Amino acid sequence: MKIIVQARATNKTTTLIYISAEKEAIIICNTHNEVVAILKQAYLLKLSIPEPMTFGEFIHSKGSMRGRSILFDNADILLKNLCKGAKLEAITLTTDDEK
């Protein structure tokens, strides 16, 4: 797993679009507006990517994602939304690829 940590508006999503095009990975984001923006940006970059989906769509996809590569955009926001109003203070991540 690759972890991209940068400030807002520093091309993190663009990086995910390039990875998505290379690996045919689905980008998971927060809102439908973000899906539209990602598709538009991929078009402007002349890159073909799988259809992105919202986190809600991802949750409801159940087992259909098994074996697929996925990329989470703005995972910090996704986690905050999952916390249902609780204050998310810290997270840990492991960068080692799963074997």
PyMOL commands that set and color helices and strands:
alter all, ss='L'
color gray80, all
select helices_A, chain A and resi 12-23+32-44+55-60+62-65+75-82
alter helices_A, ss='H'
color red, helices_A
select strands_A, chain A and resi 26-29+53-54+70-72
alter strands_A, ss='S'
color yellow, strands_A
deselect
rebuild
show_as cartoon
